[in-house]
């Protein structure tokens, strides 16, 4: 479905009605023609903290998390485990931990961040394909809630480490159900040609092998088919496959405590029409309630993008305008170093003026950064009214924004700010030049 907020001309120019788009994003609104984020003037944020600048709405983070809690409240023993990779800022993690969230991690660094932010180790599930013996030992020492196992050899590794520590490791096997998530191939994780999980074809034998290893405690089954899914059917198809496996495992005497159904529910960046969390729950609950009645299974969900994306924006200032005979380039102070999604995935994210002015003439611009790569762009063929010095906002930037940023071209990474009902505070200082070579020697 294409919304009235967006139109595309025959030459490919993308027209976004900023006011209408903002109306659909709860963290944002225009007051007297100036963009506000959770009640805070975007221009005031630029004045105090500079740009490029990531800004996160505390209220939107909490509302998005609460939507999962309420939508799945018909079930017992539900754990909403926020996927830390989407946005790992300590203030974001602390906000969700205080609300009762669990966490899905993929590295020891993420485990350390969650614990630093006040998260509980026994509410953490540890996913990821490359856990080392050291990683496993540290997670066991911390009292991790569950390992999501991604390979047969990982079963042996976890068992060996657990044996050396004199403990049993809680595990679930991540099963690759070979379901097409109908999303970008870079963020599809549930098909045969993806590196994630254990093949559905050998799932039963994998569990039977795990049962022979004395230092493993089999407590669950896990499935995650991809990210930015806008339809519910792939989820339903994957759930059906998981139910078949759970039934077969029960027949073989392997009784599980929970089903981990991953995350991946999409968000609206510009004109997408993803199902809501409530619609997502409605489609799955009949089957999940039946599973719970039959096996007393708990449920783990691992949303990341769906909680964080539209809670954040990236503010960026226009440095220079460069019209040419072929294209008009607007050079801004953000780049692929700060936000790599457009360059890496060809993701289309909304870029809007923070000040609405009907008297300024709009033209078609490519919004590009100063990094020395032709792939360094935030958006192409955008219909915008621009002058040097104008402030722009890239919406939907709360997930996979700062966490994927880098120091490429020796660019210090930007500051991060949390806003809350008209108040604002710095939650990560802007890097300095000295930070660029911290730890190096001549």
Secondary structure, DSSP 4 states (H G I P E B T S, - for coil): ---TTEEE-TT-PEEE-HHHHHHTSTTEEEETTEEEETTEEHHHHHHHH-SSEEEEEHHHHHHHHHHHHHHTTTSSSEEEEEEGGG---HHHHHHHHHTT-EEEESSHHHHHHHHHTT--GGGEEE--S---HHHHHHHHHHT-SEEEE-SHHHHHHHHHHHHHHT--EEEEEEEE------S-GGGB-SSTTSSSSEEGGGHHHHHHHHHT-TTEEEEEEE---BSSB--SHHHHHHHHHHHHHHHHHHHTT---SEEE----B---SSS--PPPHHHHHHHHHHHHHHHHHHH--EEEE--SHHHHGGGEEEEEEEEEEEE-SS-EEEEES--TTT--HHHHH-----EEESB--TTSPPEEEEEE-SSS-TT-EEEEEEEE---TT-EEEEESTTSSSGGG---GGGPPPPEEEEEETTEEEEEEPPPPHHHHTTT---
